[in-house]
Amino acid sequence: MIPMVDLKTQYEQLKNEIDQAVLEVLGSCHYILGPNVKAFEEESANALGVEYAIGCASGTDALHLALRAMDLKRGEEVITTPFTFFASCEAISLEGGEPVFVDIEENTFNIDPNRIEDAITPKTRAIIPVHLYGLSVDMDAINTIAKQHNLVVIEDSAQAFGAKFKGSMAGGMGHMGCFSFYPSKTLGAFGDGGMVTTNSAEFNDRLKALRDHGSHGRYNHVMLGVNSRLDEIQAAILRIKLRHIDDFNHGRRRVAAVYNTYLKDCDVITPDSHNEESYYHVYHQYTILHPEREKIAAALKANNIASAVHYPKTVHRQPVYEKHFQDLSLPISERISEQCLSLPMYPEMTESQIQQVAEVIKETI
Ligand SMILES: *Cc1c(COP(=O)(O)O)cnc(C)c1O
């Protein structure tokens, strides 16, 4: 059996350290916004090259908090990609904004910067680029457009802890960066967790208040906020995993390179590893394209190998949005959502496992 992710192997490698850290938190009786959250915020801000990191309850909440911190008003437009996990767009709608979709580049699966200007209107306030599957968006292009039109840039870095563009870390290049520590992400907790990063002292102040009922200090509520805090147990675990994130990401890149070699002469499109000098891909997912992906998935399943489709429907074709966007056609995203197939990917995957996956694919098509 080859799973999509293997959380157990990673836990076993770090078990002593993690168990001890968790027990220390239990014994400390300091469970919410304590010393581990503070230390994790400092350590991850350091690792990401940003001034501030604000822990919160999930990647989804990170997006909500960021949109509230920039004071998104009802009816204002936020440009994003239709080819992402639903949460990137759900946050815009729930915070009262209007999502505006821009189609993706077929080689990177990320929002196409060349199409953004056409989507800008007087109501546009922000852009949410998503670093899909662990590959950074071209943030020079995004920031240039944002500057010209005075837009806020919120990077959805949920899949990209450790990814880089021209040496800068994903999540550290816009006004705010949103991270998820969902267990299968490149930096995963043992439950839900999230974080917003920023270089702005003003956003930092607002985010710290917003995650804790809008309070500045105890029982002093300066705005309306929510309860969205990272807990001490998750922060203690994340501090340990953060020390190994470079190794994890190296491992993912090794796995991707081996996949590329084994799949070289076959008919599937492998992930673009274009321009290695500018892009440091961390392969949250290793996703191939083929018109007959169901056939490949079935063959893998018959051989006890997992695979998954991220994502079978673009966001604008989800039932909740379908009617609203019925006249919108985004052909690249729509085609890729029909052809994409993510293969097993985790840092500890062995060469023989990768070879097995590749052999089944080659025999099938
Ligand atoms: C996982 C994910 C989120 C949401 O993160 P949660 O921690 O699960 O709430 C948001 N955006 C993208 C692109 C994601 O992959």
The ligand as an SDF file (V2000), in Angstrom:
LIG
                    3D

 15 15  0  0  0  0  0  0  0  0999 V2000
   -5.4630   23.9870    3.1770 C   0  0  0  0  0  0  0  0  0  0  0  0
   -5.7450   25.2370    2.4570 C   0  0  0  0  0  0  0  0  0  0  0  0
   -6.4640   26.2900    3.0490 C   0  0  0  0  0  0  0  0  0  0  0  0
   -7.1740   26.1550    4.3400 C   0  0  0  0  0  0  0  0  0  0  0  0
   -6.3890   25.7780    5.4100 O   0  0  0  0  0  0  0  0  0  0  0  0
   -7.0610   25.0590    6.6860 P   0  0  0  0  0  0  0  0  0  0  0  0
   -5.9610   25.0780    7.6970 O   0  0  0  0  0  0  0  0  0  0  0  0
   -7.4520   23.6940    6.2670 O   0  0  0  0  0  0  0  0  0  0  0  0
   -8.2150   25.8780    7.1130 O   0  0  0  0  0  0  0  0  0  0  0  0
   -6.5850   27.4760    2.3400 C   0  0  0  0  0  0  0  0  0  0  0  0
   -6.0590   27.6150    1.1060 N   0  0  0  0  0  0  0  0  0  0  0  0
   -5.3890   26.6180    0.4990 C   0  0  0  0  0  0  0  0  0  0  0  0
   -4.8100   26.8560   -0.8480 C   0  0  0  0  0  0  0  0  0  0  0  0
   -5.2230   25.3970    1.1420 C   0  0  0  0  0  0  0  0  0  0  0  0
   -4.5710   24.4190    0.5200 O   0  0  0  0  0  0  0  0  0  0  0  0
  1  2  1  0
  2  3  1  0
  2 14  2  0
  3  4  1  0
  3 10  2  0
  4  5  1  0
  5  6  1  0
  6  7  2  0
  6  8  1  0
  6  9  1  0
 10 11  1  0
 11 12  2  0
 12 13  1  0
 12 14  1  0
 14 15  1  0
M  END
$$$$
